[in-house]
């Protein structure tokens, strides 16, 4: 079965480079990497744009593995409103509890103009910070290059900062409406969520021992078998 891999906010499709599997599709989300930005960002608009981009390339049966924001988009796509037939969703590392302060900080980031840097190294450091990939990816790698742009001799992140304004997902509704088997997964050390928070939402929760928020980068084999089934 084909697996669609969806990265998290601030990252790009290159976070899946460590996955040595056949029959996978790993696009950039809108406003990330080489994907075009959107006029406005919501979970619905991202899912709709992604479905349009992938139209004609997806098979009849599909598993989606989504990390963080990508996990929310996976659930949104599984709701059946975008012409995508999803059999299974593995939503990894989704932040499910949002305080007013969390939302205010995200809105402030979304309102900031694009930051430019004089050197690639400075832009790379910012990219790794924003995506939470410090110490996981070589700053000089092609993976980081994919998250950067050079304009008029200066460097910036490829990320459209307005994407931070997507808001908080209604996870209860997304899981309820999903026309697919759903597994919620998290790294044991992920500060973005807890076992208890996920268990409140769903009865199929898996914790990946010793891993953090970017568990799929820390150990690309961690999701090989989730809930007794192969992911790809």
C-alpha positions in Angstrom: 0.0 0.0 0.0 1.3 3.5 -0.8 2.2 5.7 2.1 1.8 9.4 2.1 4.3 11.1 4.4 3.4 14.6 5.7 6.0 16.7 7.6 5.4 19.1 10.4 5.2 22.9 10.6 8.5 24.6 9.7 10.1 21.4 8.2 10.1 20.1 4.7 9.6 16.7 3.0 13.3 16.0 3.4 12.8 15.0 7.0 11.6 11.7 5.6 14.9 11.0 3.8 15.9 8.4 6.3 12.9 6.2 5.4 14.2 3.4 3.2 10.9 2.2 1.9 9.3 1.7 -1.5 6.0 3.2 -2.7 6.0 6.4 -0.6 5.0 9.9 -1.6 6.4 12.8 0.5 5.3 16.3 -0.7 6.1 19.6 0.8 3.1 21.1 2.6 1.9 24.5 1.1 4.2 27.3 2.2 7.1 25.0 2.9 10.1 23.9 0.9 9.4 24.4 -2.8 5.6 24.3 -2.4 3.6 27.5 -3.2 2.3 29.6 -0.4 -1.4 29.9 0.3 -3.5 33.2 0.5 -4.4 32.1 4.1 -3.7 29.0 6.2 -6.1 26.7 7.9 -6.1 22.9 8.3 -8.9 22.8 5.6 -7.0 25.1 3.1 -3.8 23.1 3.5 -5.6 19.8 3.0 -7.5 21.1 0.0 -4.3 22.5 -1.7 -2.4 19.3 -1.0 -5.2 17.1 -2.4 -5.3 19.3 -5.5 -1.5 19.0 -6.0 -1.6 15.2 -5.6 -4.7 14.7 -7.7 -4.2 11.8 -10.1 -1.1 10.5 -8.4 -2.7 8.8 -5.4 -3.9 5.1 -5.4 -7.2 3.9 -4.3 -5.8 2.7 -1.0 -3.6 5.0 1.1 -1.9 5.1 4.4 -0.9 8.5 5.7 1.8 9.1 8.3 1.8 12.7 9.4 4.0 14.4 11.9 2.7 17.3 14.1 0.9 19.6 11.7 1.2 16.8 9.1 -0.7 14.5 11.5 -3.6 17.0 11.6 -3.7 17.3 7.8 -3.7 13.5 7.6 -6.8 13.4 9.8 -8.4 16.2 7.8 -7.8 14.3 4.5 -9.2 11.2 6.1 -12.5 12.9 6.6 -13.6 12.2 3.1 -14.1 15.7 1.9 -11.1 16.0 -0.5 -11.5 13.1 -2.9 -8.7 11.1 -1.1 -9.4 7.5 0.0 -7.5 6.9 3.2 -7.4 3.5 4.8 -5.1 4.3 7.7 -3.7 7.4 9.5 -0.7 7.4 11.9 -0.6 10.9 13.5 2.7 11.3 15.2 3.6 14.1 17.7 0.5 16.2 17.4 0.1 19.0 19.9 -3.4 18.4 21.2 -3.7 20.9 24.0 -3.4 24.6 23.2 -3.5 27.4 25.8 -4.4 31.0 25.0 -0.7 31.8 25.4 0.3 29.1 22.9 -2.2 30.5 20.4 -1.0 34.1 21.0 2.6 33.1 20.4 1.7 31.3 17.2 -0.3 34.3 16.0 2.7 36.6 16.7 5.0 34.4 14.7 2.5 34.4 11.8 2.3 38.2 11.9 6.1 38.7 11.6 7.6 39.6 8.3 10.1 37.3 6.6 13.5 37.5 8.3 16.6 37.8 6.0 20.1 36.7 7.0 23.5 37.7 5.6 24.8 34.1 5.6 23.5 30.7 4.9 24.8 29.5 8.2 22.7 31.9 10.1 19.6 31.0 8.1 20.3 27.3 8.6 20.6 27.8 12.3 17.2 29.5 12.3 15.7 26.8 10.2 16.8 24.0 12.5 15.6 26.0 15.5 12.1 26.6 14.0 11.7 23.0 12.9 13.1 21.5 16.1 15.8 19.6 14.2 18.9 20.9 16.0 21.4 18.2 16.6 19.4 15.8 14.3 20.4 17.1 10.9 23.7 18.4 9.6 23.4 22.2 9.1 25.4 21.8 5.9 23.2 19.1 4.4 21.0 19.2 1.3 18.1 18.6 3.7 18.6 22.0 5.2 19.2 23.6 1.8 15.7 22.5 0.9 14.3 24.6 3.7 16.2 27.8 2.7 15.9 30.4 -0.1 18.5 32.9 -1.4 17.1 36.2 -2.6 19.2 39.2 -3.7 22.3 37.8 -2.1 20.6 37.2 1.3 19.1 34.1 2.9 15.7 33.3 4.3 13.7 30.3 5.3 11.5 28.8 2.6 8.7 28.7 5.1 5.9 31.2 4.8 5.7 32.5 8.4 1.9 33.0 8.0 1.6 29.2 8.3 2.0 29.6 12.0 -1.5 31.0 12.1 -3.4 27.7 11.5 -4.7 27.7 15.0 -5.6 24.7 17.3 -7.0 21.5 15.8 -10.3 20.1 17.0 -8.8 16.6 17.4 -12.0 15.1 18.8 -13.9 16.0 15.7 -11.1 15.1 13.3 -10.8 11.6 14.9 -14.5 11.1 15.0 -15.0 12.1 11.3 -12.0 10.1 10.0 -13.1 7.4 7.6 -9.9 5.5 8.3 -8.2 3.5 11.0 -6.4 6.0 13.3 -3.4 5.6 15.5 -2.1 8.4 17.6 1.7 8.1 18.2 4.2 10.1 20.3 7.8 9.9 21.3 8.1 9.1 25.0 10.2 12.3 25.5 8.0 14.6 23.4 7.2 17.8 25.4 4.3 18.7 23.0 1.9 16.1 24.4 1.4 13.4 27.0 0.2 9.8 27.0 -2.8 10.9 29.0 -3.8 13.6 26.6 -3.8 11.2 23.7 -5.6 8.5 25.6 -8.4 11.0 26.4 -8.9 11.4 22.7 -8.5 7.9 21.3 -8.2 4.3 22.3 -5.4 3.5 19.9 -2.2 5.3 21.2 1.4 4.1 20.9 4.4 5.6 22.7 7.8 5.2 21.1 10.4 4.6 23.9 13.3 7.0 24.2 12.3 9.3 21.4 11.3 12.9 21.3 9.1 15.2 19.1 10.8 14.3 15.9 10.8 10.6 16.5 10.6 9.9 12.7 14.0 11.7 12.3 15.6 10.4 15.4 14.8 6.8 14.4 13.3 6.3 11.0 12.5 2.7 11.8 10.4 3.6 14.8 7.1 3.5 13.0 7.9 0.3 10.9 5.3 -1.6 12.8 2.7 0.4 14.7 -0.2 -1.4 16.4 1.0 -4.7 14.8 0.8 -3.5 11.2 3.5 -2.4 8.8 3.4 1.3 7.9 4.6 0.8 4.4 
